[in-house]
Amino acid sequence: MDTITTPDGTQIFYKDWGSGQPIVFSHGWPLSADDWDNQMLFFMRHGYRVIAHDRRGHGRSTQTDGGHDMDHYADDLAALTAHLDLQGAIHIGHSTGGGEVVRYIGRHGESRVAKAAIMSAVPPLMLQTDANPGGLPKSVFDDLMAQLAANRSEFYQTIASGPFYGFNRPGMKSSEAIVRNWWRQGMMGAANAHYDGVVAFSQTDFTEDLKKITVPVLVLHGDDDQIVPCADAAPLSAGLLPNATLKIYEGFPHGMPTTHADAINADLLAFLQS
């Protein structure tokens, strides 16, 4: 099993397949590198080296008692890229992973980065504040944390079978296999990491990070995202990024890299090859 050890002693699990220009995938909350299996196989077949890690407290990485914040997530990603000595890497992040990518580039610079893509991503800020009136009230995230603490297994089943993939929409056919895989990934991780992770993805303001990023960034979002509402996420991030391309998908849910993998993969490949 491939792992690196970060300066604070955390072991980070990662997958590293293929050869060519590296693509580094950052997963969403509360999942693992396994959520990228479709994309990793697709891009490996197209001549890329594909890398995905389990965030600290998630999947097969160390279940630490702290460090569940965007700065640590970004620093762990930087440690991975340095360990593998990646050059000209493309970073792709989904949901919380999109925040991780943005904070990583904003915090550690672009010397190893060629391009980035964020999809269904939490930047610039999910939480409603005076400066961000379109955000979601803190009570929404407090409720998520309360449900997680009360019965994490049941809570994860509800999310995966409902809003995450849009399976609660009329006429949408649910997939038991997708729901089970989401639940499996979530339950592999640590409850404390996921609990603290709600604060990390909802309360971190990525505005200044976005402004620093000059490499090309593809911003993708579905307009039926029930987890990270599109209107106060992707268009605002694209407006802050100096070199952004924005694409909004009609009717796509939060988990669109899984439910609409063919469309997402094709658009990512076109962006990478442009």
C-alpha positions in Angstrom: 0.0 0.0 0.0 1.5 3.3 -1.1 1.6 6.0 1.7 3.6 9.1 2.6 4.2 10.4 6.1 3.5 14.1 6.6 5.7 16.3 8.9 3.1 15.8 11.7 3.3 12.0 11.4 0.1 11.5 9.4 0.1 8.7 6.9 -1.6 9.6 3.6 -2.6 6.7 1.4 -2.5 7.3 -2.4 -2.9 5.6 -5.7 -0.5 6.2 -8.6 -1.2 4.6 -11.9 0.1 5.0 -15.4 2.6 7.4 -17.0 2.6 10.8 -18.7 1.5 14.2 -17.5 0.3 13.8 -13.9 -3.4 14.4 -12.9 -4.0 14.7 -9.2 -7.5 14.1 -8.0 -8.9 15.5 -4.7 -12.1 13.8 -3.4 -15.2 15.2 -1.8 -16.5 14.8 1.8 -16.6 12.2 3.4 -15.3 9.9 0.6 -11.9 8.6 -0.5 -9.7 8.2 -3.6 -12.0 5.4 -4.7 -14.6 8.0 -5.7 -12.3 8.8 -8.7 -11.9 5.3 -10.1 -13.9 6.0 -13.2 -11.9 9.2 -14.0 -8.6 7.5 -13.1 -9.2 4.6 -15.5 -10.4 7.0 -18.2 -7.5 9.3 -18.1 -4.9 6.6 -17.7 -6.2 5.1 -20.9 -5.7 8.5 -22.5 -2.0 8.6 -21.7 -2.0 10.4 -18.3 -0.4 9.5 -15.0 -3.3 9.5 -12.5 -2.9 10.0 -8.7 -5.5 10.2 -6.0 -5.1 10.2 -2.2 -7.3 9.7 0.8 -7.5 12.9 2.8 -6.4 12.6 6.4 -9.1 11.0 8.5 -10.7 9.5 5.3 -10.4 6.1 3.6 -7.1 4.4 4.4 -5.2 7.4 5.7 -4.5 8.0 9.4 -7.5 8.7 11.6 -5.9 11.7 13.3 -7.4 13.5 16.2 -6.8 16.9 14.6 -5.8 18.8 11.5 -9.1 18.5 9.8 -9.0 21.9 8.2 -8.2 23.3 4.7 -4.7 24.4 5.6 -3.8 20.9 6.7 -5.5 19.4 3.7 -3.6 21.7 1.4 -0.3 20.9 3.2 -0.9 17.2 2.9 -1.5 17.6 -0.8 1.7 19.6 -1.1 3.6 16.9 0.8 2.3 14.3 -1.7 3.2 16.3 -4.8 6.7 17.0 -3.4 7.2 13.3 -2.5 6.3 12.3 -6.0 8.2 15.3 -7.4 5.3 16.2 -9.7 5.9 18.8 -12.4 3.3 20.3 -14.7 0.5 18.6 -12.8 -3.2 19.1 -13.4 -5.2 19.2 -10.2 -8.9 18.2 -10.2 -11.1 18.5 -7.2 -14.7 17.7 -6.5 -16.8 19.4 -3.8 -14.5 19.7 -0.7 -11.7 18.5 -2.9 -12.3 21.6 -5.0 -11.6 23.7 -2.0 -8.5 21.6 -1.2 -7.2 22.3 -4.7 -7.8 26.0 -4.5 -6.3 26.3 -1.0 -3.3 24.2 -2.1 -2.5 26.4 -5.1 -3.2 29.6 -3.1 -1.0 28.5 -0.2 1.8 26.7 -2.0 2.0 28.4 -5.4 1.9 27.3 -9.0 5.4 26.1 -9.6 4.3 22.4 -9.9 0.9 23.2 -11.4 -0.1 23.5 -15.1 -3.9 23.6 -14.9 -6.8 22.9 -12.5 -10.4 21.9 -12.6 -13.0 22.3 -9.8 -16.4 20.8 -10.0 -19.4 21.0 -7.7 -16.9 22.8 -5.5 -17.4 24.6 -2.2 -15.4 27.9 -3.0 -15.6 30.7 -2.7 -17.6 30.4 0.6 -20.6 28.2 1.5 -21.6 29.9 4.8 -24.0 32.8 4.8 -22.4 36.0 6.2 -22.9 39.7 5.8 -20.4 39.7 3.0 -21.9 36.5 1.5 -25.7 36.9 1.8 -26.4 34.2 -0.7 -24.7 31.5 1.4 -26.4 28.9 3.5 -27.3 29.6 7.1 -25.0 28.1 9.8 -28.0 26.2 11.1 -27.9 24.0 7.9 -24.4 22.8 8.7 -25.1 22.5 12.4 -27.9 20.1 11.5 -25.6 18.1 9.3 -23.2 17.7 12.3 -26.0 16.8 14.6 -27.2 14.1 12.3 -23.7 12.7 11.8 -23.1 12.6 15.6 -26.5 10.9 16.2 -26.2 8.1 13.7 -23.5 8.4 11.1 -24.4 5.2 9.2 -28.1 6.2 8.8 -27.1 9.8 7.9 -24.8 8.7 5.1 -27.4 6.3 3.7 -29.9 9.2 3.6 -27.4 11.6 1.8 -26.3 9.0 -0.8 -29.8 7.8 -1.6 -31.2 11.3 -1.8 -29.7 14.7 -2.6 -26.0 13.9 -3.3 -26.8 12.2 -6.6 -30.3 13.7 -7.1 -32.0 10.3 -6.5 -34.7 12.2 -4.7 -35.8 14.0 -7.8 -39.0 12.9 -9.6 -38.2 10.4 -12.4 -34.6 9.9 -11.3 -33.7 6.2 -11.1 -31.7 5.4 -8.0 -28.7 3.0 -8.1 -28.2 0.8 -5.1 -24.6 0.1 -6.1 -23.7 3.8 -6.2 -25.4 4.4 -2.8 -23.6 1.4 -1.3 -20.3 2.6 -2.6 -20.8 6.1 -1.2 -21.8 4.7 2.2 -18.8 2.3 2.1 -16.3 5.0 1.5 -17.9 7.3 4.1 -17.9 4.6 6.8 -14.2 3.8 6.1 -13.2 7.2 7.5 -13.2 8.6 11.0 -16.3 10.2 12.5 -14.3 13.0 14.1 -12.6 13.9 10.8 -16.0 14.0 9.0 -17.6 16.0 11.8 -14.8 18.6 11.8 -14.8 18.5 8.0 -18.2 20.0 7.9 -16.8 23.1 9.5 -13.8 23.1 7.1 -15.9 22.9 3.9 -18.6 25.3 5.0 -16.7 28.0 6.8 -13.5 28.4 4.9 -13.4 31.5 2.7 -11.4 30.8 -0.4 -11.7 34.3 -2.0 -8.1 35.3 -1.6 -6.9 31.9 -2.8 -8.9 32.2 -6.0 -7.5 35.6 -6.8 -4.0 34.2 -6.6 -4.5 31.5 -9.2 -3.3 32.4 -12.7 -3.1 29.0 -14.3 -6.1 28.0 -16.4 -9.0 26.7 -14.3 -12.1 24.9 -15.5 -15.1 25.4 -13.2 -17.9 22.9 -13.6 -21.2 22.8 -11.7 -24.7 21.3 -12.1 -27.6 23.7 -11.7 -29.5 21.1 -9.7 -26.8 20.7 -7.1 -28.6 20.2 -3.8 -25.4 20.0 -1.7 -23.5 23.1 -3.0 -26.0 25.4 -4.6 -24.6 26.5 -8.0 -25.6 30.2 -8.0 -23.4 31.1 -5.0 -20.5 28.8 -5.9 -19.2 28.3 -9.5 -20.1 31.6 -11.1 -18.6 33.5 -8.1 -15.4 31.4 -8.2 -15.1 31.9 -11.9 -15.5 35.6 -11.4 -12.6 35.7 -8.9 -10.2 33.5 -11.0 -8.1 35.4 -13.4 -8.1 32.6 -16.0 -11.3 30.6 -15.6 -13.6 28.8 -18.0 -17.1 28.2 -16.5 -19.6 25.5 -17.6 -23.0 24.9 -16.0 -24.8 21.7 -16.7 -28.6 21.8 -16.8 -30.1 19.3 -14.3 -26.9 17.7 -13.1 -26.6 16.8 -9.4 -23.8 17.3 -6.9 -22.4 13.8 -7.6 -22.2 14.4 -11.4 -18.7 12.9 -11.8 -20.4 9.6 -11.1 -23.9 10.0 -12.5 -22.7 11.8 -15.6 -19.2 10.6 -15.9 -19.2 10.5 -19.8 -20.0 14.2 -20.1 -17.7 15.3 -17.3 -14.8 13.2 -18.6 -15.2 14.5 -22.1 -15.2 18.1 -21.0 -12.2 17.6 -18.7 -10.2 15.9 -21.5 -11.0 18.7 -23.9 -9.8 21.2 -21.3 -6.6 19.2 -20.6 -5.8 19.0 -24.3 -6.6 22.7 -25.1 
